[in-house]
Amino acid sequence: MELNRLYGSATDYFSLNGHGVMKLTPDAAVDVCLQAAQHGLVVVRIEGGIWHSPGFEARLDRIWDGADPPIDLDRAMANNARAAEDVRRERAVHSAFIVSTAPLTGYRHKRK
């Protein structure tokens, strides 16, 4: 994955494990949100910003926080739909988004 690239495909997000670092076009960010539950993921945060080709200017006033896992599939789908709607609402002002996702079951911590 290239960190100074704006990605336009949800497929890239899922195949490259773009969680928390991949900069997405508004359309790709919406698609990631809508497809995340099918991949066993819940959207936990969206950060909006401005793409400067290359470079991402993060906007600290443009953060959307979603549900914390563990979460069931129905609640995840509702959460992810709200996330997609947030991106749609902000797309006129923000040209790039970073979507952070987590497994529906939450992270498993290894015991030592």
Jmol script that loads the backbone (N, CA, C; Angstrom):
load data "model"
ATOM      1  N   MET A   1       0.836  -1.168   0.000  1.00  0.00           N
ATOM      2  CA  MET A   1       0.000   0.000   0.000  1.00  0.00           C
ATOM      3  C   MET A   1       0.887   1.238   0.000  1.00  0.00           C
ATOM      4  N   GLU A   2       0.490   2.197  -0.785  1.00  0.00           N
ATOM      5  CA  GLU A   2       1.212   3.471  -0.849  1.00  0.00           C
ATOM      6  C   GLU A   2       0.528   4.471   0.088  1.00  0.00           C
ATOM      7  N   LEU A   3       1.277   5.029   1.007  1.00  0.00           N
ATOM      8  CA  LEU A   3       0.694   5.945   1.986  1.00  0.00           C
ATOM      9  C   LEU A   3       0.358   7.315   1.412  1.00  0.00           C
ATOM     10  N   ASN A   4       1.034   7.721   0.343  1.00  0.00           N
ATOM     11  CA  ASN A   4       0.768   9.023  -0.278  1.00  0.00           C
ATOM     12  C   ASN A   4      -0.026   8.868  -1.558  1.00  0.00           C
ATOM     13  N   ARG A   5      -1.068   8.048  -1.474  1.00  0.00           N
ATOM     14  CA  ARG A   5      -1.949   7.813  -2.621  1.00  0.00           C
ATOM     15  C   ARG A   5      -3.390   7.897  -2.145  1.00  0.00           C
ATOM     16  N   LEU A   6      -4.251   8.434  -2.994  1.00  0.00           N
ATOM     17  CA  LEU A   6      -5.680   8.476  -2.716  1.00  0.00           C
ATOM     18  C   LEU A   6      -6.324   7.293  -3.430  1.00  0.00           C
ATOM     19  N   TYR A   7      -6.915   6.393  -2.664  1.00  0.00           N
ATOM     20  CA  TYR A   7      -7.507   5.177  -3.212  1.00  0.00           C
ATOM     21  C   TYR A   7      -8.982   5.403  -3.521  1.00  0.00           C
ATOM     22  N   GLY A   8      -9.425   4.842  -4.626  1.00  0.00           N
ATOM     23  CA  GLY A   8     -10.799   5.018  -5.069  1.00  0.00           C
ATOM     24  C   GLY A   8     -11.610   3.745  -5.075  1.00  0.00           C
ATOM     25  N   SER A   9     -11.162   2.725  -4.336  1.00  0.00           N
ATOM     26  CA  SER A   9     -11.830   1.433  -4.384  1.00  0.00           C
ATOM     27  C   SER A   9     -11.914   0.784  -3.006  1.00  0.00           C
ATOM     28  N   ALA A  10     -13.109   0.331  -2.653  1.00  0.00           N
ATOM     29  CA  ALA A  10     -13.277  -0.423  -1.411  1.00  0.00           C
ATOM     30  C   ALA A  10     -12.525  -1.747  -1.492  1.00  0.00           C
ATOM     31  N   THR A  11     -12.418  -2.304  -2.677  1.00  0.00           N
ATOM     32  CA  THR A  11     -11.686  -3.556  -2.871  1.00  0.00           C
ATOM     33  C   THR A  11     -10.243  -3.400  -2.416  1.00  0.00           C
ATOM     34  N   ASP A  12      -9.623  -2.273  -2.750  1.00  0.00           N
ATOM     35  CA  ASP A  12      -8.252  -2.008  -2.307  1.00  0.00           C
ATOM     36  C   ASP A  12      -8.176  -1.960  -0.783  1.00  0.00           C
ATOM     37  N   TYR A  13      -9.155  -1.318  -0.155  1.00  0.00           N
ATOM     38  CA  TYR A  13      -9.167  -1.212   1.303  1.00  0.00           C
ATOM     39  C   TYR A  13      -9.127  -2.593   1.947  1.00  0.00           C
ATOM     40  N   PHE A  14      -9.993  -3.464   1.495  1.00  0.00           N
ATOM     41  CA  PHE A  14     -10.087  -4.785   2.115  1.00  0.00           C
ATOM     42  C   PHE A  14      -8.907  -5.684   1.741  1.00  0.00           C
ATOM     43  N   SER A  15      -8.434  -5.604   0.508  1.00  0.00           N
ATOM     44  CA  SER A  15      -7.329  -6.485   0.096  1.00  0.00           C
ATOM     45  C   SER A  15      -5.985  -6.029   0.653  1.00  0.00           C
ATOM     46  N   LEU A  16      -5.836  -4.737   0.903  1.00  0.00           N
ATOM     47  CA  LEU A  16      -4.567  -4.204   1.400  1.00  0.00           C
ATOM     48  C   LEU A  16      -4.596  -3.905   2.900  1.00  0.00           C
ATOM     49  N   ASN A  17      -5.683  -4.277   3.575  1.00  0.00           N
ATOM     50  CA  ASN A  17      -5.829  -4.010   5.006  1.00  0.00           C
ATOM     51  C   ASN A  17      -5.600  -2.530   5.308  1.00  0.00           C
ATOM     52  N   GLY A  18      -6.422  -1.696   4.676  1.00  0.00           N
ATOM     53  CA  GLY A  18      -6.244  -0.254   4.758  1.00  0.00           C
ATOM     54  C   GLY A  18      -6.659   0.400   6.049  1.00  0.00           C
ATOM     55  N   HIS A  19      -7.057  -0.356   7.044  1.00  0.00           N
ATOM     56  CA  HIS A  19      -7.534   0.154   8.325  1.00  0.00           C
ATOM     57  C   HIS A  19      -6.655   1.261   8.893  1.00  0.00           C
ATOM     58  N   GLY A  20      -7.237   2.425   9.055  1.00  0.00           N
ATOM     59  CA  GLY A  20      -6.590   3.500   9.796  1.00  0.00           C
ATOM     60  C   GLY A  20      -5.475   4.255   9.103  1.00  0.00           C
ATOM     61  N   VAL A  21      -5.098   3.855   7.887  1.00  0.00           N
ATOM     62  CA  VAL A  21      -3.999   4.554   7.217  1.00  0.00           C
ATOM     63  C   VAL A  21      -4.304   4.897   5.760  1.00  0.00           C
ATOM     64  N   MET A  22      -5.191   4.167   5.135  1.00  0.00           N
ATOM     65  CA  MET A  22      -5.458   4.361   3.715  1.00  0.00           C
ATOM     66  C   MET A  22      -6.368   5.574   3.506  1.00  0.00           C
ATOM     67  N   LYS A  23      -5.943   6.472   2.628  1.00  0.00           N
ATOM     68  CA  LYS A  23      -6.752   7.630   2.297  1.00  0.00           C
ATOM     69  C   LYS A  23      -7.680   7.231   1.159  1.00  0.00           C
ATOM     70  N   LEU A  24      -8.980   7.500   1.338  1.00  0.00           N
ATOM     71  CA  LEU A  24     -10.004   7.066   0.402  1.00  0.00           C
ATOM     72  C   LEU A  24     -10.772   8.245  -0.169  1.00  0.00           C
ATOM     73  N   THR A  25     -11.185   8.113  -1.425  1.00  0.00           N
ATOM     74  CA  THR A  25     -12.112   9.085  -1.993  1.00  0.00           C
ATOM     75  C   THR A  25     -13.433   8.968  -1.235  1.00  0.00           C
ATOM     76  N   PRO A  26     -14.283   9.981  -1.317  1.00  0.00           N
ATOM     77  CA  PRO A  26     -15.582   9.864  -0.648  1.00  0.00           C
ATOM     78  C   PRO A  26     -16.379   8.635  -1.108  1.00  0.00           C
ATOM     79  N   ASP A  27     -16.410   8.351  -2.399  1.00  0.00           N
ATOM     80  CA  ASP A  27     -17.147   7.185  -2.898  1.00  0.00           C
ATOM     81  C   ASP A  27     -16.589   5.892  -2.322  1.00  0.00           C
ATOM     82  N   ALA A  28     -15.268   5.761  -2.302  1.00  0.00           N
ATOM     83  CA  ALA A  28     -14.645   4.550  -1.756  1.00  0.00           C
ATOM     84  C   ALA A  28     -14.924   4.434  -0.264  1.00  0.00           C
ATOM     85  N   ALA A  29     -14.887   5.540   0.468  1.00  0.00           N
ATOM     86  CA  ALA A  29     -15.156   5.505   1.908  1.00  0.00           C
ATOM     87  C   ALA A  29     -16.588   5.049   2.173  1.00  0.00           C
ATOM     88  N   VAL A  30     -17.546   5.542   1.399  1.00  0.00           N
ATOM     89  CA  VAL A  30     -18.936   5.103   1.541  1.00  0.00           C
ATOM     90  C   VAL A  30     -19.035   3.608   1.283  1.00  0.00           C
ATOM     91  N   ASP A  31     -18.396   3.139   0.214  1.00  0.00           N
ATOM     92  CA  ASP A  31     -18.437   1.707  -0.115  1.00  0.00           C
ATOM     93  C   ASP A  31     -17.805   0.854   0.980  1.00  0.00           C
ATOM     94  N   VAL A  32     -16.694   1.316   1.552  1.00  0.00           N
ATOM     95  CA  VAL A  32     -16.060   0.578   2.653  1.00  0.00           C
ATOM     96  C   VAL A  32     -17.043   0.466   3.815  1.00  0.00           C
ATOM     97  N   CYS A  33     -17.680   1.564   4.163  1.00  0.00           N
ATOM     98  CA  CYS A  33     -18.636   1.539   5.270  1.00  0.00           C
ATOM     99  C   CYS A  33     -19.766   0.550   5.005  1.00  0.00           C
ATOM    100  N   LEU A  34     -20.292   0.566   3.787  1.00  0.00           N
ATOM    101  CA  LEU A  34     -21.431  -0.286   3.472  1.00  0.00           C
ATOM    102  C   LEU A  34     -21.057  -1.761   3.330  1.00  0.00           C
ATOM    103  N   GLN A  35     -19.796  -2.052   3.027  1.00  0.00           N
ATOM    104  CA  GLN A  35     -19.360  -3.438   2.845  1.00  0.00           C
ATOM    105  C   GLN A  35     -18.655  -4.023   4.071  1.00  0.00           C
ATOM    106  N   ALA A  36     -18.319  -3.203   5.037  1.00  0.00           N
ATOM    107  CA  ALA A  36     -17.501  -3.641   6.170  1.00  0.00           C
ATOM    108  C   ALA A  36     -18.118  -4.818   6.925  1.00  0.00           C
ATOM    109  N   ALA A  37     -19.402  -4.772   7.202  1.00  0.00           N
ATOM    110  CA  ALA A  37     -20.033  -5.853   7.972  1.00  0.00           C
ATOM    111  C   ALA A  37     -19.928  -7.190   7.243  1.00  0.00           C
ATOM    112  N   GLN A  38     -19.964  -7.167   5.918  1.00  0.00           N
ATOM    113  CA  GLN A  38     -19.814  -8.399   5.130  1.00  0.00           C
ATOM    114  C   GLN A  38     -18.426  -9.010   5.310  1.00  0.00           C
ATOM    115  N   HIS A  39     -17.486  -8.194   5.748  1.00  0.00           N
ATOM    116  CA  HIS A  39     -16.117  -8.643   6.008  1.00  0.00           C
ATOM    117  C   HIS A  39     -15.888  -8.880   7.506  1.00  0.00           C
ATOM    118  N   GLY A  40     -16.970  -8.842   8.282  1.00  0.00           N
ATOM    119  CA  GLY A  40     -16.855  -9.068   9.723  1.00  0.00           C
ATOM    120  C   GLY A  40     -16.301  -7.874  10.474  1.00  0.00           C
ATOM    121  N   LEU A  41     -16.510  -6.666   9.938  1.00  0.00           N
ATOM    122  CA  LEU A  41     -15.922  -5.459  10.517  1.00  0.00           C
ATOM    123  C   LEU A  41     -16.983  -4.428  10.868  1.00  0.00           C
ATOM    124  N   VAL A  42     -16.680  -3.633  11.869  1.00  0.00           N
ATOM    125  CA  VAL A  42     -17.504  -2.494  12.247  1.00  0.00           C
ATOM    126  C   VAL A  42     -16.647  -1.235  12.089  1.00  0.00           C
ATOM    127  N   VAL A  43     -17.259  -0.164  11.592  1.00  0.00           N
ATOM    128  CA  VAL A  43     -16.558   1.119  11.451  1.00  0.00           C
ATOM    129  C   VAL A  43     -16.502   1.772  12.831  1.00  0.00           C
ATOM    130  N   VAL A  44     -15.288   2.000  13.312  1.00  0.00           N
ATOM    131  CA  VAL A  44     -15.121   2.589  14.643  1.00  0.00           C
ATOM    132  C   VAL A  44     -14.755   4.071  14.585  1.00  0.00           C
ATOM    133  N   ARG A  45     -14.228   4.527  13.449  1.00  0.00           N
ATOM    134  CA  ARG A  45     -13.869   5.946  13.334  1.00  0.00           C
ATOM    135  C   ARG A  45     -13.714   6.315  11.858  1.00  0.00           C
ATOM    136  N   ILE A  46     -14.093   7.551  11.560  1.00  0.00           N
ATOM    137  CA  ILE A  46     -13.848   8.132  10.241  1.00  0.00           C
ATOM    138  C   ILE A  46     -13.207   9.486  10.465  1.00  0.00           C
ATOM    139  N   GLU A  47     -12.124   9.721   9.762  1.00  0.00           N
ATOM    140  CA  GLU A  47     -11.456  11.018   9.814  1.00  0.00           C
ATOM    141  C   GLU A  47     -11.532  11.646   8.433  1.00  0.00           C
ATOM    142  N   GLY A  48     -12.055  12.848   8.373  1.00  0.00           N
ATOM    143  CA  GLY A  48     -12.145  13.564   7.106  1.00  0.00           C
ATOM    144  C   GLY A  48     -10.989  14.527   6.952  1.00  0.00           C
ATOM    145  N   GLY A  49     -10.656  14.815   5.707  1.00  0.00           N
ATOM    146  CA  GLY A  49      -9.575  15.749   5.449  1.00  0.00           C
ATOM    147  C   GLY A  49      -9.580  16.217   4.010  1.00  0.00           C
ATOM    148  N   ILE A  50      -8.513  16.899   3.663  1.00  0.00           N
ATOM    149  CA  ILE A  50      -8.357  17.455   2.325  1.00  0.00           C
ATOM    150  C   ILE A  50      -7.183  16.755   1.662  1.00  0.00           C
ATOM    151  N   TRP A  51      -7.400  16.266   0.434  1.00  0.00           N
ATOM    152  CA  TRP A  51      -6.337  15.622  -0.333  1.00  0.00           C
ATOM    153  C   TRP A  51      -5.598  16.687  -1.135  1.00  0.00           C
ATOM    154  N   HIS A  52      -4.257  16.712  -1.026  1.00  0.00           N
ATOM    155  CA  HIS A  52      -3.438  17.709  -1.712  1.00  0.00           C
ATOM    156  C   HIS A  52      -2.594  17.133  -2.830  1.00  0.00           C
ATOM    157  N   SER A  53      -2.724  15.889  -3.145  1.00  0.00           N
ATOM    158  CA  SER A  53      -2.102  15.217  -4.291  1.00  0.00           C
ATOM    159  C   SER A  53      -0.598  15.462  -4.443  1.00  0.00           C
ATOM    160  N   PRO A  54       0.288  14.841  -3.728  1.00  0.00           N
ATOM    161  CA  PRO A  54      -0.027  13.908  -2.650  1.00  0.00           C
ATOM    162  C   PRO A  54      -0.071  14.623  -1.317  1.00  0.00           C
ATOM    163  N   GLY A  55      -0.621  13.957  -0.373  1.00  0.00           N
ATOM    164  CA  GLY A  55      -0.663  14.454   0.990  1.00  0.00           C
ATOM    165  C   GLY A  55      -2.069  14.621   1.505  1.00  0.00           C
ATOM    166  N   PHE A  56      -2.240  14.274   2.750  1.00  0.00           N
ATOM    167  CA  PHE A  56      -3.535  14.331   3.408  1.00  0.00           C
ATOM    168  C   PHE A  56      -3.472  15.336   4.536  1.00  0.00           C
ATOM    169  N   GLU A  57      -4.347  16.331   4.490  1.00  0.00           N
ATOM    170  CA  GLU A  57      -4.462  17.318   5.567  1.00  0.00           C
ATOM    171  C   GLU A  57      -5.620  16.893   6.466  1.00  0.00           C
ATOM    172  N   ALA A  58      -5.293  16.319   7.593  1.00  0.00           N
ATOM    173  CA  ALA A  58      -6.319  15.866   8.532  1.00  0.00           C
ATOM    174  C   ALA A  58      -7.034  17.062   9.128  1.00  0.00           C
ATOM    175  N   ARG A  59      -8.319  16.915   9.331  1.00  0.00           N
ATOM    176  CA  ARG A  59      -9.126  17.955   9.958  1.00  0.00           C
ATOM    177  C   ARG A  59      -9.618  17.429  11.295  1.00  0.00           C
ATOM    178  N   LEU A  60      -9.042  17.908  12.368  1.00  0.00           N
ATOM    179  CA  LEU A  60      -9.380  17.398  13.693  1.00  0.00           C
ATOM    180  C   LEU A  60     -10.838  17.658  14.071  1.00  0.00           C
ATOM    181  N   ASP A  61     -11.465  18.631  13.390  1.00  0.00           N
ATOM    182  CA  ASP A  61     -12.874  18.893  13.649  1.00  0.00           C
ATOM    183  C   ASP A  61     -13.780  17.969  12.844  1.00  0.00           C
ATOM    184  N   ARG A  62     -13.179  17.053  12.114  1.00  0.00           N
ATOM    185  CA  ARG A  62     -13.961  16.171  11.241  1.00  0.00           C
ATOM    186  C   ARG A  62     -13.711  14.705  11.607  1.00  0.00           C
ATOM    187  N   ILE A  63     -14.056  14.339  12.812  1.00  0.00           N
ATOM    188  CA  ILE A  63     -13.904  12.959  13.269  1.00  0.00           C
ATOM    189  C   ILE A  63     -15.273  12.435  13.669  1.00  0.00           C
ATOM    190  N   TRP A  64     -15.615  11.262  13.152  1.00  0.00           N
ATOM    191  CA  TRP A  64     -16.856  10.572  13.506  1.00  0.00           C
ATOM    192  C   TRP A  64     -16.476   9.293  14.239  1.00  0.00           C
ATOM    193  N   ASP A  65     -16.991   9.116  15.443  1.00  0.00           N
ATOM    194  CA  ASP A  65     -16.723   7.907  16.217  1.00  0.00           C
ATOM    195  C   ASP A  65     -17.939   7.001  16.176  1.00  0.00           C
ATOM    196  N   GLY A  66     -17.678   5.738  15.849  1.00  0.00           N
ATOM    197  CA  GLY A  66     -18.732   4.744  15.775  1.00  0.00           C
ATOM    198  C   GLY A  66     -18.757   3.852  16.999  1.00  0.00           C
ATOM    199  N   ALA A  67     -19.388   2.699  16.831  1.00  0.00           N
ATOM    200  CA  ALA A  67     -19.566   1.742  17.926  1.00  0.00           C
ATOM    201  C   ALA A  67     -18.259   1.038  18.257  1.00  0.00           C
ATOM    202  N   ASP A  68     -18.165   0.608  19.513  1.00  0.00           N
ATOM    203  CA  ASP A  68     -17.022  -0.180  19.964  1.00  0.00           C
ATOM    204  C   ASP A  68     -17.404  -1.656  19.972  1.00  0.00           C
ATOM    205  N   PRO A  69     -16.561  -2.515  19.409  1.00  0.00           N
ATOM    206  CA  PRO A  69     -16.837  -3.953  19.473  1.00  0.00           C
ATOM    207  C   PRO A  69     -16.508  -4.492  20.863  1.00  0.00           C
ATOM    208  N   PRO A  70     -17.013  -5.629  21.240  1.00  0.00           N
ATOM    209  CA  PRO A  70     -17.794  -6.547  20.409  1.00  0.00           C
ATOM    210  C   PRO A  70     -19.200  -6.009  20.164  1.00  0.00           C
ATOM    211  N   ILE A  71     -19.729  -6.373  18.986  1.00  0.00           N
ATOM    212  CA  ILE A  71     -21.024  -5.886  18.533  1.00  0.00           C
ATOM    213  C   ILE A  71     -21.633  -6.949  17.631  1.00  0.00           C
ATOM    214  N   ASP A  72     -22.966  -7.072  17.656  1.00  0.00           N
ATOM    215  CA  ASP A  72     -23.590  -8.074  16.789  1.00  0.00           C
ATOM    216  C   ASP A  72     -23.734  -7.522  15.367  1.00  0.00           C
ATOM    217  N   LEU A  73     -24.019  -8.403  14.441  1.00  0.00           N
ATOM    218  CA  LEU A  73     -24.052  -8.040  13.019  1.00  0.00           C
ATOM    219  C   LEU A  73     -25.109  -6.978  12.734  1.00  0.00           C
ATOM    220  N   ASP A  74     -26.286  -7.086  13.302  1.00  0.00           N
ATOM    221  CA  ASP A  74     -27.343  -6.103  13.026  1.00  0.00           C
ATOM    222  C   ASP A  74     -26.948  -4.710  13.503  1.00  0.00           C
ATOM    223  N   ARG A  75     -26.401  -4.626  14.704  1.00  0.00           N
ATOM    224  CA  ARG A  75     -25.958  -3.322  15.215  1.00  0.00           C
ATOM    225  C   ARG A  75     -24.786  -2.784  14.398  1.00  0.00           C
ATOM    226  N   ALA A  76     -23.903  -3.661  13.960  1.00  0.00           N
ATOM    227  CA  ALA A  76     -22.771  -3.239  13.125  1.00  0.00           C
ATOM    228  C   ALA A  76     -23.263  -2.676  11.794  1.00  0.00           C
ATOM    229  N   MET A  77     -24.232  -3.345  11.197  1.00  0.00           N
ATOM    230  CA  MET A  77     -24.756  -2.856   9.916  1.00  0.00           C
ATOM    231  C   MET A  77     -25.409  -1.485  10.074  1.00  0.00           C
ATOM    232  N   ALA A  78     -26.146  -1.276  11.164  1.00  0.00           N
ATOM    233  CA  ALA A  78     -26.753   0.032  11.418  1.00  0.00           C
ATOM    234  C   ALA A  78     -25.683   1.091  11.663  1.00  0.00           C
ATOM    235  N   ASN A  79     -24.674   0.762  12.454  1.00  0.00           N
ATOM    236  CA  ASN A  79     -23.553   1.668  12.721  1.00  0.00           C
ATOM    237  C   ASN A  79     -22.850   2.040  11.412  1.00  0.00           C
ATOM    238  N   ASN A  80     -22.579   1.045  10.592  1.00  0.00           N
ATOM    239  CA  ASN A  80     -21.845   1.273   9.353  1.00  0.00           C
ATOM    240  C   ASN A  80     -22.662   2.105   8.360  1.00  0.00           C
ATOM    241  N   ALA A  81     -23.984   1.937   8.373  1.00  0.00           N
ATOM    242  CA  ALA A  81     -24.848   2.765   7.523  1.00  0.00           C
ATOM    243  C   ALA A  81     -24.790   4.226   7.978  1.00  0.00           C
ATOM    244  N   ARG A  82     -24.765   4.447   9.296  1.00  0.00           N
ATOM    245  CA  ARG A  82     -24.611   5.823   9.817  1.00  0.00           C
ATOM    246  C   ARG A  82     -23.259   6.399   9.409  1.00  0.00           C
ATOM    247  N   ALA A  83     -22.234   5.570   9.420  1.00  0.00           N
ATOM    248  CA  ALA A  83     -20.901   6.024   9.001  1.00  0.00           C
ATOM    249  C   ALA A  83     -20.919   6.447   7.536  1.00  0.00           C
ATOM    250  N   ALA A  84     -21.560   5.642   6.691  1.00  0.00           N
ATOM    251  CA  ALA A  84     -21.653   5.985   5.262  1.00  0.00           C
ATOM    252  C   ALA A  84     -22.400   7.296   5.071  1.00  0.00           C
ATOM    253  N   GLU A  85     -23.469   7.493   5.835  1.00  0.00           N
ATOM    254  CA  GLU A  85     -24.231   8.730   5.739  1.00  0.00           C
ATOM    255  C   GLU A  85     -23.396   9.928   6.182  1.00  0.00           C
ATOM    256  N   ASP A  86     -22.557   9.749   7.189  1.00  0.00           N
ATOM    257  CA  ASP A  86     -21.668  10.817   7.633  1.00  0.00           C
ATOM    258  C   ASP A  86     -20.721  11.236   6.502  1.00  0.00           C
ATOM    259  N   VAL A  87     -20.158  10.272   5.807  1.00  0.00           N
ATOM    260  CA  VAL A  87     -19.263  10.588   4.690  1.00  0.00           C
ATOM    261  C   VAL A  87     -20.035  11.317   3.590  1.00  0.00           C
ATOM    262  N   ARG A  88     -21.217  10.841   3.269  1.00  0.00           N
ATOM    263  CA  ARG A  88     -22.034  11.500   2.226  1.00  0.00           C
ATOM    264  C   ARG A  88     -22.305  12.957   2.585  1.00  0.00           C
ATOM    265  N   ARG A  89     -22.596  13.202   3.859  1.00  0.00           N
ATOM    266  CA  ARG A  89     -22.880  14.567   4.326  1.00  0.00           C
ATOM    267  C   ARG A  89     -21.653  15.474   4.219  1.00  0.00           C
ATOM    268  N   GLU A  90     -20.475  14.907   4.441  1.00  0.00           N
ATOM    269  CA  GLU A  90     -19.252  15.710   4.508  1.00  0.00           C
ATOM    270  C   GLU A  90     -18.479  15.786   3.192  1.00  0.00           C
ATOM    271  N   ARG A  91     -18.895  15.058   2.203  1.00  0.00           N
ATOM    272  CA  ARG A  91     -18.123  14.972   0.957  1.00  0.00           C
ATOM    273  C   ARG A  91     -17.987  16.309   0.221  1.00  0.00           C
ATOM    274  N   ALA A  92     -18.883  17.229   0.424  1.00  0.00           N
ATOM    275  CA  ALA A  92     -18.786  18.527  -0.240  1.00  0.00           C
ATOM    276  C   ALA A  92     -17.635  19.358   0.310  1.00  0.00           C
ATOM    277  N   VAL A  93     -17.248  19.083   1.561  1.00  0.00           N
ATOM    278  CA  VAL A  93     -16.194  19.859   2.220  1.00  0.00           C
ATOM    279  C   VAL A  93     -14.882  19.098   2.283  1.00  0.00           C
ATOM    280  N   HIS A  94     -14.941  17.779   2.413  1.00  0.00           N
ATOM    281  CA  HIS A  94     -13.739  16.960   2.597  1.00  0.00           C
ATOM    282  C   HIS A  94     -13.552  16.028   1.404  1.00  0.00           C
ATOM    283  N   SER A  95     -12.360  16.026   0.858  1.00  0.00           N
ATOM    284  CA  SER A  95     -12.099  15.262  -0.369  1.00  0.00           C
ATOM    285  C   SER A  95     -11.464  13.903  -0.116  1.00  0.00           C
ATOM    286  N   ALA A  96     -11.134  13.588   1.129  1.00  0.00           N
ATOM    287  CA  ALA A  96     -10.515  12.304   1.452  1.00  0.00           C
ATOM    288  C   ALA A  96     -10.903  11.898   2.870  1.00  0.00           C
ATOM    289  N   PHE A  97     -10.950  10.584   3.080  1.00  0.00           N
ATOM    290  CA  PHE A  97     -11.354  10.048   4.375  1.00  0.00           C
ATOM    291  C   PHE A  97     -10.468   8.875   4.747  1.00  0.00           C
ATOM    292  N   ILE A  98     -10.228   8.726   6.038  1.00  0.00           N
ATOM    293  CA  ILE A  98      -9.559   7.546   6.581  1.00  0.00           C
ATOM    294  C   ILE A  98     -10.616   6.809   7.403  1.00  0.00           C
ATOM    295  N   VAL A  99     -10.830   5.541   7.064  1.00  0.00           N
ATOM    296  CA  VAL A  99     -11.823   4.724   7.758  1.00  0.00           C
ATOM    297  C   VAL A  99     -11.090   3.704   8.623  1.00  0.00           C
ATOM    298  N   SER A 100     -11.413   3.698   9.902  1.00  0.00           N
ATOM    299  CA  SER A 100     -10.850   2.703  10.820  1.00  0.00           C
ATOM    300  C   SER A 100     -11.934   1.692  11.158  1.00  0.00           C
ATOM    301  N   THR A 101     -11.569   0.423  11.043  1.00  0.00           N
ATOM    302  CA  THR A 101     -12.508  -0.659  11.315  1.00  0.00           C
ATOM    303  C   THR A 101     -11.909  -1.608  12.342  1.00  0.00           C
ATOM    304  N   ALA A 102     -12.783  -2.398  12.940  1.00  0.00           N
ATOM    305  CA  ALA A 102     -12.346  -3.414  13.900  1.00  0.00           C
ATOM    306  C   ALA A 102     -13.225  -4.648  13.701  1.00  0.00           C
ATOM    307  N   PRO A 103     -12.713  -5.819  14.072  1.00  0.00           N
ATOM    308  CA  PRO A 103     -13.537  -7.028  13.989  1.00  0.00           C
ATOM    309  C   PRO A 103     -14.780  -6.895  14.870  1.00  0.00           C
ATOM    310  N   LEU A 104     -15.898  -7.444  14.415  1.00  0.00           N
ATOM    311  CA  LEU A 104     -17.139  -7.398  15.189  1.00  0.00           C
ATOM    312  C   LEU A 104     -16.950  -7.972  16.590  1.00  0.00           C
ATOM    313  N   THR A 105     -16.085  -8.957  16.696  1.00  0.00           N
ATOM    314  CA  THR A 105     -15.857  -9.642  17.963  1.00  0.00           C
ATOM    315  C   THR A 105     -14.890  -8.896  18.873  1.00  0.00           C
ATOM    316  N   GLY A 106     -14.305  -7.824  18.383  1.00  0.00           N
ATOM    317  CA  GLY A 106     -13.303  -7.101  19.148  1.00  0.00           C
ATOM    318  C   GLY A 106     -11.939  -7.730  18.926  1.00  0.00           C
ATOM    319  N   TYR A 107     -10.932  -7.120  19.464  1.00  0.00           N
ATOM    320  CA  TYR A 107      -9.575  -7.636  19.329  1.00  0.00           C
ATOM    321  C   TYR A 107      -9.300  -8.662  20.411  1.00  0.00           C
ATOM    322  N   ARG A 108      -8.647  -9.690  20.038  1.00  0.00           N
ATOM    323  CA  ARG A 108      -8.259 -10.729  21.001  1.00  0.00           C
ATOM    324  C   ARG A 108      -6.837 -10.437  21.463  1.00  0.00           C
ATOM    325  N   HIS A 109      -6.656 -10.335  22.756  1.00  0.00           N
ATOM    326  CA  HIS A 109      -5.330 -10.079  23.304  1.00  0.00           C
ATOM    327  C   HIS A 109      -4.704 -11.405  23.750  1.00  0.00           C
ATOM    328  N   LYS A 110      -3.481 -11.611  23.345  1.00  0.00           N
ATOM    329  CA  LYS A 110      -2.777 -12.843  23.731  1.00  0.00           C
ATOM    330  C   LYS A 110      -2.286 -12.713  25.165  1.00  0.00           C
ATOM    331  N   ARG A 111      -2.441 -13.777  25.898  1.00  0.00           N
ATOM    332  CA  ARG A 111      -1.910 -13.806  27.256  1.00  0.00           C
ATOM    333  C   ARG A 111      -0.497 -14.346  27.222  1.00  0.00           C
ATOM    334  N   LYS A 112       0.323 -13.815  28.101  1.00  0.00           N
ATOM    335  CA  LYS A 112       1.708 -14.271  28.152  1.00  0.00           C
ATOM    336  C   LYS A 112       1.851 -15.378  29.165  1.00  0.00           C
TER     337      LYS A 112
END
end "model"
wireframe off; spacefill off
backbone 0.3
color backbone group
